[in-house]
């Protein structure tokens, strides 16, 4: 029996599917063969604020340790609960980062400057606070000293485990209403890592359909908001106690406001 739902409104309101696993033993002598079909993540199409109700299921998945792909103001990104060691491990596995301790670190997506102040120590500097307040929300990543609120994550790698306490963390508040609503519903930050077009590529994914085609079997939800900007965020290091800042990467964000403070 196959049921096809033609009404998009009805389809979107139905309970979202869990893992799709079919098991059928096939007997051949003494052997038993099990056929397993992998799960593919639901794609939530968001066209405007009227679709924000769809985010509830994705937020619930994050709270349960899932991985979701969301759009930002620069590209699409994997996100995981900042308190979930298993979810963080999954992102490293999905992106095939060989050693989570030495690989490119994850950044923190925040809803507000007050959230940034909870997880970092850098906003005690008047210069840092002024720059961040002028720049965010926007396509910037600021590297700041991490506070003890950032969880210590035990990362499993091959046959050993390592305690991972981040001394610094990149933080973002994207200028993207979907992300801000998502984080508001979640009520705490998420760790994130940009989505490439494939595991072998450094090119960032800029379309939801592109993400779904390549990564839907690895994650729990894909939030599709159409085409994104292909430029990555501008990255600024603000960990120097003297107040000097260092431009790590010039990206989508204008660097003009940093000129007086650059090393």
Order of alpha helices (4+ residues) and beta strands (2+ residues): alpha-beta-beta-beta-alpha-beta-beta-alpha-beta-alpha-alpha-beta-beta-beta-beta-alpha-beta-alpha-beta-beta-beta
